[in-house]
Amino acid sequence: MKLLITLLNICTFCLIVGCSNTNTFRVSTIDEFDNAEKRAKPGDIIELQNGVWRDCEFIFNAKGDSVNPIILKAEDNGKVIITGKSRLIIGGDYLTVEGLVFKDGSTPTNEVISFKYKKGKYANHCRLTECVIDNFNPDERFQSSTYVSLYGKRNRIDHCNFLDKRNLGVTFAVRMIDEACQENHHIIDHNYFGFRQNLGSNGGETLRIGTSHYSLNYSNTVVQNNYFESCDGEHEIISNKSCGNQFINNTFYECRGTLTFRHGNDNIAEGNFFLGNNKDYTGGIRIINKRNKAINNYFSDLKGYRFRGSLVIMNGVPNSAINRYHQVDGGVFANNTFINCDHIQLCAGSDEERSACPVNSEIRDNIFYHDSKDSIFTFYDNVDGISFENNYIGNNIVNLQNKFIPVEIQLSHNKYGINTPTVEGKTGVGCSLLFPVAMKDSTGVNWYPKATKKLVFDTGKVINVKPGQNTLWKALSLANDGDVIQLMETGNYFLNKKLNIKKTITFKAFNDSVKPIIISQNDEVFVIENNGALKLKGIEIEGIDAPDDSGNCIVSTSHCSMNRNYKFLMENCTVRNLNVNKKFDFFRCYKNTMADSVVITNCKFENITGDILLLDKEIDDLGRYNAEYVIIKKSEFKNIKGTSLNLYRGGSDESTFGPMLSISDCQFENVGSGTNTSISTHGVQVNSIHNIKMNACNYIDVFLTNGGPVTKITNVIFQNSKGLKYNIKPLVIKDIVIEES
C-alpha cells in the first residue's frame, strides 16, 4: 500500500510539472513589455533584454499569488539600464521586480518607482529587490521628485542601491494617504543609501515614513539592516512621521543629521550604529512625541550640535498642532554607548513656543566617554520629567546637575574596528553589540559600485599651455575630470571665448617664478556648469580688455539651475583692474545653484568696481542659500567699490546646516565705498571673523536669524571705518579696536 501511494504521488507531481502553464516572456521593446504584462499569470516571468531602455514607462499591474508571484526581471542583473524620461509603476498583488538599473535620467512625473497604479489601487505583497537608482534627477534643483514611493501594504524593498539623489524631495517615502496604505507592515531591509548631497534647503530627507497629517496613524514599517553613507541632504536623514515603526540594526556612516522621530508615537530605534568619523554635523537620534525609544545603539565621533546632536530630546509645544512639536512623554533611552560624541542635548529647542519639557521619561544604563571634551551635556530647560539611573561618564566629563556617575572608563579597540568601553565591575550597561550588523558589503547589490562621488582636484593628466589667444580654451576642450591645465610661461593668455567648466579642472602656473596673466575679453571668463568644479592657482587675472558692459564678471556659476553642488578654490592669485565699467564683479552665483565650498587663500584683489563674492541669490526666504562653506584667509582687498562678500540665507526654516563662514588674517582697504557694507552676512549659521584689519571701509554687517547661529568676531581693527553692525549680539565679540585718524 505504501509503495502504491508513493507511486501515485510521483505520478501526480510529474503531471503537475508537465502541465505547468508558467511562461517566460522575453521582451526587447516597451510594446512587447506591455503585451506581456497583460498576459502574465501567477508564476510567469517577464524578462527585459539586456541593453539601454530609454524613455520608457513600465506599468506592471498584475496579480500573482503568494506561492507564484509574477516576476519582472533583467535578462542579467545590472545589464538592463533604464534612462531618459522613464519610470516604473507597480500595482496589483504578489509581484517581484529585480535586477534593474535606473541611471542618469529622470522621471516624467514625480516618482521614479511607485507602488501605486492609481488612487485607491496600490501594490500589496510586492517586492523590489536587487535594483539600482543612480542619479535619476531632474535638471532643476528645486523640482521635487522621489526615487521610491511606497503605497499599499506588506511590501518589501531589499538589497537595492539608492545613489546620488541631488534635487528637492525625499529619496524614499512611505506614503500613508488613506486606510489602504496605513498599518502597512512594509519591510525595508539590506539596502544601501549613498551620497545624498547637501540640498541647502528643507526637503532633502533620505527616508520618510508618513507625513505630519497622518502622523498619529500607525504604519508599522520595519527598517532593518540598511547602510546609509554620506546621506547629507538636511537635518533629518530619516524623518519618522507615523507610529509603530522599528529601526533596527542600521548603520549610519558619515551622515549629517539624525534619525529623527519627528512625529508619531511608539517607535523604536535599536541596535543601530552611528559612525561620524568627526565629520561636521554628523548626529544620532532626535526624539519627539510619546513612548518613543532608543535602546542598545552605538554612537561614535559625532560632531553635530543643537538639532543634530548625538542624542537630542526635544521640548514640545503645549497643546501642539499636529505639524508642530508634541511633548516627549514616556520616552526610554537605555543601554546606549557614546564615544567621543560632542553634544547630548536635552530639552532642545526650548523657547516661548516650545515650553513643554519631557515627562515620564527615563535615561538609564548608558555610557558616555570622551577623550578630549569635558562638556558634552546641555540642558536647555527643566529635566525633572526625566529619571536618570546607572548612566556612567568618564571622570573628565562635567557631571551636569549630578545626574550621572563619574567613573574610570577603559576604552579598547576590538577586532572589528570598534572602540568598546568597559566600566569595571559593571555589566548590562552600554550597547551590547561589538560591531554593526549592517555593513557596506552586505547591503545593496554586489554587482554595482558603491564608489564615493566626490569632486577631487589634481588627479588627472597635466596639459601644458603657452600664452596666446584662446590657448586655454583649446586646452580645456581636451581635458577630463581631475586634469590640470598648466600655464607654462610668463605672459598674456587672452580669452574672448568663455571657459565652460563642466568637469573638475585646475588652472595653475607652472611654478612660483612663472607669472601668467589671463586677460578677459568677454563678459565672463570661467562659467562653472553642472558637474563642474574649478581651482585657480598662481595666476593673475586682468579685466582691462573686457567689454565696456555693466555686469561683467570673471567667475560665474551656470545661469540655469544646477542639481550638482560645485567647488571653487583659489590660491596665490591676483585679480586687478576690473574697472572698465561701473559694475565689474569677480564671482557671481545664480539662483538654484549651491557651492559645497568656496575657498580663497593668499589672494589679492585690487581696483574693482563691483563685488568680489556674490552668494546672495536665494532671496525667497525659504531657508535656502548658495554656499555651504565660505573660507577666506590670508588675503588682501584694496579699492573695492562693492562688497567683498555678500552671503545670504533667509527664512525661518530650521532644517539646514549652513552657511558656514570663516574669514581670517585678511586686510581690507577702501572696501564698500559704493555700497553699505564691506562684508555682509545674513542668516549665516556659523560666522567666524578673526584677526582682520579694516582701513577706510564700510560696515561689517552681521544679520542673525534663527537656527542657533554661532558667531565669533575677534581681534578686528577698524581704522577710519564704519565698524561692526549687527541686529542681535553675537555669541562672542572681543578685541575690537576702533581707531580714528
KEROSE-577516 format. One line per 3 residues: their letters; for each residue x, y, z of C-alpha. Coordinates in Angstrom, 1 decimal, padded with zeros to 4 digits. Layout:
<sites>
a = X Y Z  ...
</sites>
This chain:
<sites>
mkl = 000.0 000.0 000.0  002.8 002.4 000.9  004.5 001.7 -002.4
lit = 001.3 002.4 -004.3  000.8 005.7 -002.5  004.4 006.7 -003.3
lln = 004.0 005.9 -007.0  000.7 007.8 -007.1  002.4 010.9 -005.5
ict = 005.3 010.7 -008.1  002.8 010.5 -011.0  000.8 013.4 -009.6
fcl = 003.9 015.5 -009.3  005.0 014.7 -012.8  001.5 015.5 -014.1
ivg = 001.6 018.9 -012.4  005.0 019.8 -013.7  004.2 018.6 -017.2
csn = 001.0 020.6 -017.3  002.6 023.8 -015.8  001.4 027.0 -017.5
tnt = 004.3 029.0 -016.3  005.7 031.2 -019.1  008.8 033.4 -019.6
frv = 008.2 036.4 -021.8  011.4 037.7 -023.2  010.8 041.3 -024.4
sti = 013.0 043.9 -026.2  010.7 046.8 -026.6  008.2 048.7 -024.4
def = 005.3 047.5 -026.6  006.4 043.9 -026.1  006.5 044.5 -022.4
dna = 003.0 046.0 -022.4  001.7 042.9 -024.2  003.5 040.5 -021.8
ekr = 002.2 042.4 -018.8  -001.4 042.0 -019.9  -001.0 038.2 -020.5
akp = 001.1 037.4 -017.4  -000.4 034.9 -014.9  000.9 033.7 -011.5
gdi = 004.3 032.2 -011.8  005.1 033.9 -015.1  008.4 035.8 -015.7
iel = 008.8 038.9 -017.9  012.4 039.3 -018.8  013.8 042.6 -020.2
qng = 016.5 042.1 -022.8  019.9 043.5 -021.8  020.7 046.9 -023.1
vwr = 019.7 050.6 -022.7  015.9 051.3 -022.4  015.3 055.0 -022.9
dce = 012.1 057.0 -022.3  010.1 054.0 -021.1  007.1 053.9 -018.7
fif = 006.7 050.4 -017.3  003.2 049.8 -015.9  003.5 046.5 -014.0
nak = -000.1 046.0 -012.9  -000.9 042.3 -012.5  -001.9 039.6 -010.0
gds = 000.3 036.8 -008.8  -000.3 034.8 -005.7  001.6 034.0 -002.5
vnp = 003.2 030.9 -004.0  003.7 032.0 -007.5  004.5 035.7 -007.8
iil = 004.8 037.3 -011.3  008.4 038.4 -011.8  009.7 041.3 -013.8
kae = 013.5 040.9 -014.2  016.6 041.8 -016.1  018.0 039.3 -018.6
dng = 021.2 039.7 -016.5  021.3 041.7 -013.3  022.7 045.1 -013.9
kvi = 022.7 044.9 -017.6  019.3 046.5 -018.2  019.9 050.2 -018.0
itg = 016.8 052.4 -017.9  017.4 056.1 -018.7  015.9 059.2 -020.2
ksr = 012.4 060.1 -019.1  011.4 056.8 -017.5  009.5 055.3 -014.5
lii = 008.1 052.1 -013.1  004.6 051.7 -011.7  004.0 048.6 -009.6
ggd = 000.3 047.7 -009.0  -001.6 044.6 -008.1  -000.6 041.8 -005.8
ylt = 002.4 039.4 -005.4  004.7 041.0 -007.9  008.5 040.9 -007.9
veg = 010.9 043.3 -009.7  014.6 042.5 -009.7  017.9 043.4 -011.4
lvf = 017.0 046.7 -013.0  019.2 049.9 -013.1  017.7 053.4 -013.4
kdg = 020.6 055.6 -014.2  021.3 059.2 -015.4  017.7 060.0 -016.3
stp = 014.7 061.5 -014.6  011.0 060.6 -014.0  008.4 062.2 -016.3
tne = 006.2 062.5 -013.1  007.5 063.0 -009.6  008.2 059.3 -008.7
vis = 010.8 057.0 -010.3  009.3 053.8 -008.8  005.7 054.0 -007.5
fky = 003.8 051.2 -005.7  000.5 052.8 -006.9  -001.3 052.1 -010.1
kkg = -003.8 054.9 -009.4  -005.6 056.5 -006.5  -007.0 053.7 -004.4
kya = -005.3 050.9 -006.3  -002.0 050.1 -004.7  000.6 047.3 -004.7
nhc = 000.3 044.7 -001.9  002.6 041.9 -001.1  005.1 043.1 -003.7
rlt = 008.8 043.1 -003.7  011.6 045.3 -005.2  014.9 043.5 -004.9
ecv = 018.4 044.0 -006.2  017.6 047.1 -008.2  019.6 050.4 -008.5
idn = 018.5 054.0 -008.8  021.6 056.2 -009.5  021.5 059.9 -010.4
fnp = 017.9 059.8 -011.6  017.1 063.5 -011.1  015.6 066.4 -013.0
der = 017.9 069.2 -014.1  016.0 071.7 -011.9  017.4 071.6 -008.4
fqs = 014.1 072.5 -006.7  011.8 070.5 -008.9  010.6 067.8 -006.4
sty = 010.8 064.1 -007.1  011.2 060.8 -005.2  013.2 057.7 -006.1
vsl = 010.7 055.3 -004.5  007.1 055.9 -003.2  005.8 053.0 -001.2
ygk = 002.0 052.6 -001.0  -000.3 049.7 -000.2  000.5 047.0 002.4
rnr = 003.1 044.3 003.2  005.6 045.2 000.5  009.3 044.6 000.8
idh = 012.2 046.6 -000.6  015.5 044.8 -000.1  019.1 044.7 -001.4
cnf = 018.8 047.8 -003.5  021.2 050.7 -004.1  019.8 054.2 -003.9
ldk = 022.5 056.6 -005.0  023.2 060.3 -005.8  019.9 062.0 -005.1
rnl = 020.5 065.7 -006.0  017.2 067.5 -006.1  014.4 068.5 -003.8
gvt = 012.3 065.6 -002.5  012.8 062.7 -000.2  014.8 059.8 -001.6
fav = 012.5 057.1 -000.4  009.0 057.7 001.0  006.4 055.5 002.7
rmi = 003.0 057.1 001.8  000.0 056.8 004.1  -002.6 058.7 002.2
dea = -005.6 056.6 003.1  -006.5 053.5 005.1  -005.3 051.2 002.4
cqe = -001.8 052.5 003.0  -001.9 052.5 006.8  -000.9 049.8 009.2
nhh = 001.0 048.6 006.2  003.8 046.4 007.8  006.3 047.2 005.0
iid = 009.8 045.8 005.3  012.8 047.9 004.1  015.9 045.9 004.6
hny = 019.5 045.3 003.4  019.5 048.4 001.2  022.4 050.8 000.5
fgf = 021.6 054.5 000.6  024.6 056.5 -000.6  025.7 060.1 -001.3
rqn = 022.8 062.4 -000.8  024.4 065.8 -001.2  023.6 068.8 000.9
lgs = 020.4 070.3 -000.6  020.8 073.6 001.2  017.1 073.5 001.9
ngg = 014.3 071.7 003.7  013.1 068.6 001.7  016.3 066.6 001.5
etl = 015.5 063.6 003.7  016.8 060.2 002.6  013.9 058.2 004.1
rig = 010.5 059.4 005.3  007.7 057.3 006.8  004.4 059.2 006.8
tsh = 003.7 062.9 006.9  002.5 065.2 009.7  -001.1 065.0 008.6
ysl = -001.2 061.2 009.2  001.4 061.1 011.9  -000.8 059.7 014.6
nys = -001.8 056.7 012.5  000.2 053.5 012.6  002.5 052.5 009.8
ntv = 004.3 049.5 011.5  007.1 049.7 009.0  010.3 047.8 009.7
vqn = 013.6 049.5 008.6  016.3 046.9 009.2  019.9 046.1 008.3
nyf = 020.3 049.1 005.9  023.6 051.1 005.3  023.4 054.9 005.0
esc = 026.6 056.6 003.8  027.1 060.3 003.4  023.4 061.0 003.4
dge = 023.7 064.8 003.9  020.6 066.2 002.4  019.3 068.0 005.5
hei = 018.9 067.7 009.3  016.7 064.6 009.0  018.4 061.6 007.5
isn = 015.3 059.6 008.4  012.1 061.5 009.1  009.7 059.3 011.1
ksc = 006.2 060.8 010.9  004.0 057.9 011.9  003.5 055.4 014.7
gnq = 004.7 051.9 015.4  007.9 051.8 013.3  011.0 049.9 014.0
fin = 014.6 051.0 013.1  016.7 048.0 013.8  020.4 047.3 013.1
ntf = 021.0 050.0 010.6  024.4 051.7 010.1  024.8 055.5 009.5
yec = 028.3 056.2 008.2  029.4 059.8 008.0  025.9 061.1 007.6
rgt = 025.0 064.6 008.5  021.8 064.9 010.5  019.9 062.5 012.6
ltf = 017.4 059.6 012.7  014.5 061.9 013.7  011.3 060.8 015.5
rhg = 009.7 064.0 014.2  006.1 062.9 014.6  004.3 059.8 015.8
ndn = 004.3 057.5 018.9  005.5 054.0 019.9  008.6 053.9 017.6
iae = 011.9 052.2 018.5  015.5 052.6 017.3  017.5 049.5 018.4
gnf = 020.9 048.1 017.5  021.9 051.0 015.2  025.4 052.3 014.7
flg = 026.1 056.0 014.1  029.7 056.4 012.9  030.6 060.1 012.3
nnk = 034.4 060.0 011.8  034.5 063.6 013.1  032.6 064.9 010.1
dyt = 030.8 068.2 010.6  027.1 068.0 011.7  027.1 064.2 012.0
ggi = 024.4 063.2 014.5  022.5 060.4 016.1  018.8 060.2 017.2
rii = 016.4 063.1 017.8  013.3 062.3 019.9  009.8 064.0 020.0
nkr = 006.3 062.6 020.9  005.1 059.7 023.0  006.6 056.4 024.1
nka = 009.5 056.5 021.6  012.6 054.5 022.5  016.3 054.4 021.7
inn = 017.8 051.2 023.0  021.1 049.4 022.6  022.6 051.8 020.0
yfs = 026.2 052.8 019.4  027.3 056.4 018.6  030.9 057.5 017.9
dlk = 032.8 060.6 016.8  029.7 062.6 016.1  030.2 066.4 015.8
gyr = 026.6 067.7 015.3  025.1 070.2 017.7  021.7 071.6 018.6
frg = 019.2 069.5 016.5  022.0 067.4 015.1  023.4 066.1 018.4
slv = 024.2 062.5 019.1  021.2 062.3 021.4  018.6 065.1 021.2
imn = 015.4 065.1 023.3  013.2 068.0 022.3  010.9 070.3 024.2
gvp = 007.3 070.3 022.9  004.6 072.8 022.3  001.7 072.7 024.8
nsa = -001.5 071.6 023.0  000.6 071.3 019.9  -000.9 071.3 016.4
inr = -000.3 068.0 014.6  002.5 069.5 012.5  004.5 071.1 015.3
yhq = 006.2 069.6 018.3  004.4 067.2 020.6  005.7 066.8 024.1
vdg = 008.1 063.9 024.8  006.2 061.6 027.1  007.2 058.1 028.2
gvf = 010.5 058.0 026.3  013.1 055.4 027.1  016.7 055.9 026.3
ann = 018.7 052.9 027.6  021.8 050.8 027.1  023.4 053.2 024.5
tfi = 027.1 053.9 024.1  028.5 057.3 023.2  032.2 057.5 022.3
ncd = 033.7 060.9 021.5  030.3 062.5 020.7  030.4 066.2 021.3
hiq = 026.8 067.0 022.1  024.0 065.4 024.2  021.1 067.8 024.1
lca = 018.1 067.6 026.5  015.0 069.9 026.2  016.4 071.1 022.9
gsd = 014.5 073.8 021.1  013.3 075.4 024.3  011.7 078.8 023.7
eer = 008.5 080.6 024.3  006.6 078.3 022.0  008.4 075.0 022.8
sac = 007.9 075.2 026.5  006.7 071.6 027.3  009.6 069.7 028.9
pvn = 009.8 065.9 028.6  007.8 063.9 031.1  007.6 060.3 032.3
sei = 010.8 059.5 030.5  014.0 057.7 031.5  017.6 057.7 030.6
rdn = 019.4 054.7 032.1  022.3 052.2 031.7  024.1 054.4 029.2
ify = 027.9 055.0 028.8  029.3 058.4 027.8  033.0 058.6 027.0
hds = 035.0 061.5 025.5  038.8 061.7 025.5  039.1 065.4 024.6
kds = 036.0 067.3 025.6  034.7 067.7 029.1  031.4 069.4 028.4
ift = 029.1 067.3 026.3  025.7 067.7 028.0  023.4 070.7 027.5
fyd = 020.1 071.0 029.5  018.1 073.8 027.8  015.2 073.6 030.3
nvd = 013.9 071.6 033.3  014.8 067.9 033.1  012.8 066.9 036.2
gis = 010.5 064.9 034.0  013.4 062.6 033.1  014.7 060.0 035.5
fen = 018.4 059.2 035.4  019.7 055.8 036.5  023.0 054.0 036.1
nyi = 024.4 056.3 033.5  028.2 056.4 033.5  030.5 059.2 032.4
gnn = 034.3 059.5 032.2  035.9 061.2 035.1  036.9 064.1 032.9
ivn = 033.3 065.0 031.8  031.3 067.7 033.6  028.6 066.0 035.7
lqn = 025.7 068.3 034.9  023.3 068.6 037.8  024.9 065.4 039.2
kfi = 022.7 063.3 037.0  025.5 060.9 036.1  028.0 058.6 037.7
pve = 031.7 059.6 037.1  033.9 056.5 036.8  037.1 055.4 035.2
iql = 036.2 054.1 031.7  038.6 051.8 029.8  038.5 052.0 026.0
shn = 039.7 049.2 023.8  039.8 048.8 020.0  038.2 045.5 019.1
kyg = 039.0 043.3 016.2  036.0 044.7 014.3  037.5 048.2 014.4
int = 035.0 049.5 017.0  036.0 051.3 020.2  034.4 049.5 023.1
ptv = 034.2 051.0 026.6  034.1 049.0 029.9  033.3 050.1 033.4
egk = 035.0 047.9 036.0  032.6 045.8 037.9  029.6 046.9 035.8
tgv = 027.7 044.7 033.4  024.5 045.3 031.4  025.4 048.9 030.7
gcs = 026.0 050.5 027.3  025.5 048.9 023.9  025.9 045.1 023.8
llf = 026.8 044.9 020.1  030.5 044.6 019.2  030.2 045.6 015.6
pva = 027.5 046.9 013.2  025.1 044.2 011.8  024.7 046.2 008.6
mkd = 027.9 046.5 006.6  028.6 048.2 003.3  029.5 045.0 001.6
stg = 026.4 043.1 002.9  023.8 045.6 001.8  022.6 046.7 -001.7
vnw = 023.8 044.7 -004.7  027.3 043.3 -005.2  027.3 043.9 -009.0
ypk = 027.1 047.7 -008.9  029.7 050.0 -007.5  029.3 052.0 -004.3
atk = 032.0 054.4 -005.2  032.2 057.8 -003.4  031.1 060.6 -005.8
klv = 033.4 063.5 -004.9  034.8 066.4 -006.7  038.6 065.9 -006.4
fdt = 041.2 068.2 -008.0  044.6 067.4 -009.4  044.1 063.6 -010.0
gkv = 044.3 063.5 -013.8  046.8 064.4 -016.5  048.7 067.7 -016.9
inv = 048.0 069.7 -020.1  050.7 072.3 -020.8  049.7 075.6 -022.3
kpg = 051.7 078.6 -023.6  050.5 082.3 -023.9  048.3 083.3 -026.8
qnt = 044.7 083.8 -028.0  042.3 081.2 -026.6  045.0 078.7 -025.9
lwk = 043.3 077.9 -022.5  040.0 077.3 -024.3  041.7 074.8 -026.6
als = 043.3 073.0 -023.7  040.0 072.8 -021.8  038.4 071.1 -024.8
lan = 040.9 068.2 -024.3  040.6 068.0 -020.5  038.8 065.3 -018.4
dgd = 037.8 065.2 -014.8  040.7 065.9 -012.4  043.0 067.3 -015.1
viq = 045.4 070.2 -014.6  045.8 072.9 -017.2  049.3 074.3 -016.6
lme = 050.3 077.7 -017.8  053.9 077.3 -018.7  055.3 080.8 -019.2
tgn = 055.0 084.3 -018.0  052.9 086.3 -020.5  049.3 087.1 -021.6
yfl = 046.7 084.4 -022.1  043.9 086.2 -024.0  040.4 084.9 -023.8
nkk = 037.5 086.1 -025.9  035.8 082.7 -025.5  034.2 081.6 -022.3
lni = 035.7 078.6 -020.4  032.6 076.4 -019.6  033.7 074.2 -016.7
kkt = 031.8 071.0 -016.8  034.4 068.8 -015.1  036.7 069.1 -012.1
itf = 039.5 071.3 -013.6  042.6 073.1 -012.2  044.3 076.1 -013.9
kaf = 047.7 076.7 -012.4  051.1 078.4 -013.0  054.0 076.1 -013.8
nds = 055.8 077.3 -010.7  056.2 080.3 -008.4  058.6 082.1 -010.8
vkp = 056.1 082.0 -013.7  053.6 084.9 -013.7  050.9 084.1 -016.3
iii = 048.2 086.8 -016.8  044.7 085.8 -018.0  043.3 088.8 -020.0
sqn = 039.5 088.8 -020.0  038.0 089.9 -023.4  034.4 088.7 -022.6
dev = 031.7 089.4 -020.1  032.6 086.2 -018.3  035.8 084.1 -018.2
fvi = 035.0 081.0 -016.2  031.5 079.6 -016.1  031.0 076.7 -013.7
enn = 028.4 074.4 -015.2  026.6 071.5 -013.7  029.0 068.7 -012.6
gal = 031.9 071.3 -012.8  034.4 072.4 -010.2  037.2 075.0 -010.6
klk = 040.6 075.6 -009.0  042.9 078.5 -009.8  046.5 078.7 -008.5
gie = 049.3 081.1 -009.0  047.5 083.2 -011.7  046.9 086.9 -012.3
ieg = 043.6 088.0 -013.8  043.2 091.4 -015.6  040.0 093.0 -016.8
ida = 041.5 095.8 -018.9  040.3 094.3 -022.2  036.8 093.3 -021.1
pdd = 033.9 094.8 -023.0  032.6 098.1 -021.5  029.3 096.5 -020.4
sgn = 027.8 096.7 -017.0  027.5 093.3 -015.4  030.9 091.7 -016.4
civ = 032.4 089.1 -014.1  035.3 086.8 -014.1  033.8 083.6 -012.5
sts = 030.2 082.7 -012.7  028.0 079.7 -012.0  025.7 078.4 -014.6
hcs = 022.8 080.9 -015.3  020.5 077.8 -015.1  019.6 075.6 -012.1
mnr = 022.4 073.2 -011.1  021.5 069.9 -009.4  025.1 069.1 -008.5
nyk = 027.0 071.1 -005.9  030.2 072.6 -007.1  033.6 073.7 -005.6
flm = 035.6 076.9 -006.3  039.1 077.1 -004.9  041.6 079.9 -005.4
enc = 045.1 080.1 -004.1  048.0 082.6 -004.6  046.2 084.6 -007.3
tvr = 045.9 088.3 -008.0  042.8 089.9 -009.5  043.1 093.6 -010.6
nln = 041.7 096.3 -012.7  038.1 095.1 -013.1  037.1 098.7 -013.8
vnk = 036.1 099.2 -017.4  032.6 099.9 -016.2  030.7 100.8 -013.1
kfd = 029.9 097.2 -012.1  032.5 094.6 -012.8  032.3 091.7 -010.3
ffr = 034.7 088.9 -009.6  032.5 086.0 -008.6  028.7 085.8 -009.1
cyk = 026.4 082.9 -008.5  022.9 082.4 -009.8  019.6 081.2 -008.3
ntm = 019.2 077.4 -007.6  023.0 076.8 -007.5  024.9 075.6 -004.5
ads = 028.6 075.5 -003.7  029.9 072.8 -001.5  032.8 075.1 -000.8
vvi = 034.3 078.5 -001.9  037.8 078.8 -000.6  040.1 081.8 -001.2
tnc = 043.7 081.6 000.2  046.6 084.1 -000.1  045.0 086.1 -002.9
kfe = 044.9 089.9 -003.7  042.0 091.8 -005.2  042.6 095.4 -006.3
nit = 040.8 098.2 -008.3  037.4 096.6 -008.8  034.2 098.5 -009.4
gdi = 031.9 095.6 -008.5  031.7 093.0 -005.8  034.1 090.1 -005.0
lll = 031.9 087.3 -003.9  028.1 087.4 -004.5  026.5 084.4 -002.9
dke = 023.1 086.0 -002.3  020.5 084.8 -004.9  018.2 082.8 -002.7
idd = 016.1 085.7 -001.5  012.7 084.0 -001.3  013.4 083.5 002.4
lgr = 012.7 079.7 002.3  015.8 078.7 004.3  017.8 078.2 001.1
yna = 021.2 079.5 000.3  024.1 079.4 -002.2  027.1 078.1 -000.4
eyv = 027.8 075.7 002.5  031.4 076.6 003.3  032.9 080.0 002.5
iik = 036.6 080.4 003.7  038.7 083.5 003.1  042.2 083.6 004.6
kse = 045.5 085.5 004.3  044.1 087.7 001.5  044.0 091.4 000.7
fkn = 041.2 093.6 -000.7  042.0 097.1 -001.9  039.9 099.7 -003.7
ikg = 036.8 097.6 -004.0  033.8 099.7 -004.7  031.3 097.0 -003.9
tsl = 031.3 094.5 -001.1  034.0 091.8 -000.6  031.3 089.2 000.4
nly = 027.5 089.0 000.4  026.4 085.7 001.8  022.6 085.3 002.3
rgg = 020.3 082.7 003.9  016.8 083.9 004.6  013.7 082.5 006.1
sde = 012.9 080.7 009.4  013.3 077.1 008.4  015.5 075.0 010.8
stf = 016.3 072.0 008.6  019.6 073.2 007.0  023.2 073.2 008.2
gpm = 025.0 076.3 006.9  026.2 078.6 005.6  029.5 078.4 007.5
lsi = 031.8 081.4 007.0  035.4 081.8 008.1  037.4 085.0 007.4
sdc = 040.8 085.2 009.0  044.2 087.0 008.7  043.0 089.4 006.0
qfe = 043.4 093.1 005.2  040.7 095.4 003.7  041.4 098.9 002.4
nvg = 038.8 101.2 000.9  036.2 098.4 000.5  032.5 099.1 000.1
sgt = 032.6 102.8 -000.9  029.8 102.2 -003.4  027.6 100.2 -001.1
nts = 026.6 100.0 002.6  028.9 097.1 003.6  032.4 095.8 003.2
ist = 031.2 092.3 004.4  027.6 091.3 004.6  026.3 088.1 006.1
hgv = 022.5 087.4 006.6  021.3 084.3 008.4  024.7 082.6 008.3
qvn = 024.8 079.8 010.8  028.5 079.9 011.7  030.2 083.3 011.5
sih = 033.9 083.3 012.3  035.7 086.6 011.6  039.2 086.7 013.2
nik = 042.3 088.8 013.0  041.4 091.2 010.2  042.2 094.9 009.6
mna = 039.7 097.3 008.1  041.1 100.6 006.8  038.6 103.2 005.3
cny = 036.0 100.5 004.9  032.2 100.4 005.2  030.3 098.3 007.7
idv = 030.7 094.7 008.5  027.0 093.8 008.7  026.1 090.6 010.5
flt = 022.3 089.9 010.5  021.5 086.9 012.6  018.3 084.9 012.2
ngg = 017.1 081.5 013.6  018.7 078.1 013.8  021.0 078.7 016.7
pvt = 023.7 080.7 014.9  027.2 080.6 016.3  029.1 083.9 015.7
kit = 032.6 084.8 016.9  034.1 088.1 015.9  037.5 088.6 017.4
nvi = 040.7 090.7 017.0  039.3 093.2 014.4  040.9 096.6 013.9
fqn = 038.8 099.3 012.3  040.8 102.4 011.1  038.7 105.2 009.7
skg = 036.0 102.6 009.1  032.3 102.4 009.9  032.7 099.4 012.2
lky = 030.5 096.5 013.1  026.7 096.4 012.7  024.5 093.6 014.0
nik = 020.9 093.0 014.8  021.4 090.6 017.7  024.6 090.5 019.8
plv = 026.6 087.5 018.6  028.0 084.9 020.9  031.5 086.4 021.0
ikd = 032.7 089.9 020.3  036.1 090.8 021.7  039.3 092.6 020.9
ivi = 037.5 095.0 018.6  039.7 098.1 018.1  038.3 101.3 016.5
ees = 040.9 103.8 015.5  040.2 107.3 014.1  042.8 109.4 012.4
</sites>
